């Protein structure tokens, strides 16, 4: 399970 990867991928566009 890669929960951190999912969050990180979702945070990239959000943070931008």
CHARMM-style PDB file with segment names, atoms N, HN, CA, C and O in Angstrom:
ATOM      1  N   UNK     1       0.850  -1.224   0.000  1.00  0.00      PROA
ATOM      2  CA  UNK     1       0.000   0.000   0.000  1.00  0.00      PROA
ATOM      3  C   UNK     1       0.872   1.256   0.000  1.00  0.00      PROA
ATOM      4  O   UNK     1       1.803   1.383   0.796  1.00  0.00      PROA
ATOM      5  N   UNK     2       0.556   2.169  -0.899  1.00  0.00      PROA
ATOM      6  HN  UNK     2      -0.200   2.066  -1.545  1.00  0.00      PROA
ATOM      7  CA  UNK     2       1.360   3.411  -0.976  1.00  0.00      PROA
ATOM      8  C   UNK     2       0.464   4.628  -0.721  1.00  0.00      PROA
ATOM      9  O   UNK     2       0.085   5.354  -1.640  1.00  0.00      PROA
ATOM     10  N   UNK     3       0.151   4.815   0.526  1.00  0.00      PROA
ATOM     11  HN  UNK     3       0.459   4.225   1.273  1.00  0.00      PROA
ATOM     12  CA  UNK     3      -0.728   5.945   0.874  1.00  0.00      PROA
ATOM     13  C   UNK     3       0.011   7.266   0.683  1.00  0.00      PROA
ATOM     14  O   UNK     3      -0.559   8.250   0.211  1.00  0.00      PROA
ATOM     15  N   UNK     4       1.266   7.269   1.052  1.00  0.00      PROA
ATOM     16  HN  UNK     4       1.728   6.469   1.435  1.00  0.00      PROA
ATOM     17  CA  UNK     4       2.052   8.510   0.939  1.00  0.00      PROA
ATOM     18  C   UNK     4       2.178   8.934  -0.524  1.00  0.00      PROA
ATOM     19  O   UNK     4       2.139  10.123  -0.840  1.00  0.00      PROA
ATOM     20  N   UNK     5       2.327   7.968  -1.396  1.00  0.00      PROA
ATOM     21  HN  UNK     5       2.360   7.002  -1.140  1.00  0.00      PROA
ATOM     22  CA  UNK     5       2.488   8.295  -2.817  1.00  0.00      PROA
ATOM     23  C   UNK     5       1.196   8.906  -3.364  1.00  0.00      PROA
ATOM     24  O   UNK     5       1.227   9.841  -4.165  1.00  0.00      PROA
ATOM     25  N   UNK     6       0.074   8.366  -2.922  1.00  0.00      PROA
ATOM     26  HN  UNK     6       0.049   7.606  -2.272  1.00  0.00      PROA
ATOM     27  CA  UNK     6      -1.216   8.885  -3.392  1.00  0.00      PROA
ATOM     28  C   UNK     6      -1.413  10.316  -2.924  1.00  0.00      PROA
ATOM     29  O   UNK     6      -1.846  11.176  -3.690  1.00  0.00      PROA
ATOM     30  N   UNK     7      -1.093  10.564  -1.663  1.00  0.00      PROA
ATOM     31  HN  UNK     7      -0.741   9.865  -1.040  1.00  0.00      PROA
ATOM     32  CA  UNK     7      -1.248  11.911  -1.102  1.00  0.00      PROA
ATOM     33  C   UNK     7      -0.278  12.878  -1.768  1.00  0.00      PROA
ATOM     34  O   UNK     7      -0.647  13.998  -2.122  1.00  0.00      PROA
ATOM     35  N   UNK     8       0.943  12.441  -1.932  1.00  0.00      PROA
ATOM     36  HN  UNK     8       1.242  11.531  -1.645  1.00  0.00      PROA
ATOM     37  CA  UNK     8       1.970  13.302  -2.535  1.00  0.00      PROA
ATOM     38  C   UNK     8       1.557  13.681  -3.970  1.00  0.00      PROA
ATOM     39  O   UNK     8       1.716  14.826  -4.393  1.00  0.00      PROA
ATOM     40  N   UNK     9       1.037  12.717  -4.688  1.00  0.00      PROA
ATOM     41  HN  UNK     9       0.907  11.786  -4.344  1.00  0.00      PROA
ATOM     42  CA  UNK     9       0.631  12.968  -6.074  1.00  0.00      PROA
ATOM     43  C   UNK     9      -0.545  13.946  -6.095  1.00  0.00      PROA
ATOM     44  O   UNK     9      -0.682  14.746  -7.021  1.00  0.00      PROA
ATOM     45  N   UNK    10      -1.376  13.874  -5.080  1.00  0.00      PROA
ATOM     46  HN  UNK    10      -1.265  13.224  -4.328  1.00  0.00      PROA
ATOM     47  CA  UNK    10      -2.541  14.761  -5.018  1.00  0.00      PROA
ATOM     48  C   UNK    10      -2.172  16.125  -4.458  1.00  0.00      PROA
ATOM     49  O   UNK    10      -2.883  17.110  -4.660  1.00  0.00      PROA
ATOM     50  N   UNK    11      -1.070  16.165  -3.766  1.00  0.00      PROA
ATOM     51  HN  UNK    11      -0.493  15.365  -3.602  1.00  0.00      PROA
ATOM     52  CA  UNK    11      -0.640  17.446  -3.171  1.00  0.00      PROA
ATOM     53  C   UNK    11       0.134  18.300  -4.172  1.00  0.00      PROA
ATOM     54  O   UNK    11       0.173  19.525  -4.057  1.00  0.00      PROA
ATOM     55  N   UNK    12       0.740  17.649  -5.143  1.00  0.00      PROA
ATOM     56  HN  UNK    12       0.708  16.654  -5.237  1.00  0.00      PROA
ATOM     57  CA  UNK    12       1.536  18.395  -6.126  1.00  0.00      PROA
ATOM     58  C   UNK    12       0.663  19.419  -6.867  1.00  0.00      PROA
ATOM     59  O   UNK    12       1.012  20.599  -6.910  1.00  0.00      PROA
ATOM     60  N   UNK    13      -0.439  18.997  -7.436  1.00  0.00      PROA
ATOM     61  HN  UNK    13      -0.722  18.039  -7.401  1.00  0.00      PROA
ATOM     62  CA  UNK    13      -1.315  19.916  -8.179  1.00  0.00      PROA
ATOM     63  C   UNK    13      -2.021  20.895  -7.243  1.00  0.00      PROA
ATOM     64  O   UNK    13      -2.290  22.037  -7.615  1.00  0.00      PROA
ATOM     65  N   UNK    14      -2.311  20.448  -6.053  1.00  0.00      PROA
ATOM     66  HN  UNK    14      -2.093  19.520  -5.750  1.00  0.00      PROA
ATOM     67  CA  UNK    14      -3.018  21.310  -5.093  1.00  0.00      PROA
ATOM     68  C   UNK    14      -2.105  22.421  -4.588  1.00  0.00      PROA
ATOM     69  O   UNK    14      -2.512  23.575  -4.446  1.00  0.00      PROA
ATOM     70  N   UNK    15      -0.876  22.043  -4.327  1.00  0.00      PROA
ATOM     71  HN  UNK    15      -0.546  21.106  -4.442  1.00  0.00      PROA
ATOM     72  CA  UNK    15       0.085  23.030  -3.799  1.00  0.00      PROA
ATOM     73  C   UNK    15       0.439  24.043  -4.893  1.00  0.00      PROA
ATOM     74  O   UNK    15       0.697  25.214  -4.614  1.00  0.00      PROA
ATOM     75  N   UNK    16       0.444  23.566  -6.144  1.00  0.00      PROA
ATOM     76  HN  UNK    16       0.233  22.615  -6.371  1.00  0.00      PROA
ATOM     77  CA  UNK    16       0.784  24.458  -7.249  1.00  0.00      PROA
ATOM     78  C   UNK    16      -0.317  25.490  -7.381  1.00  0.00      PROA
ATOM     79  OT1 UNK    16      -0.249  26.356  -8.253  1.00  0.00      PROA
TER      80      UNK     16
END
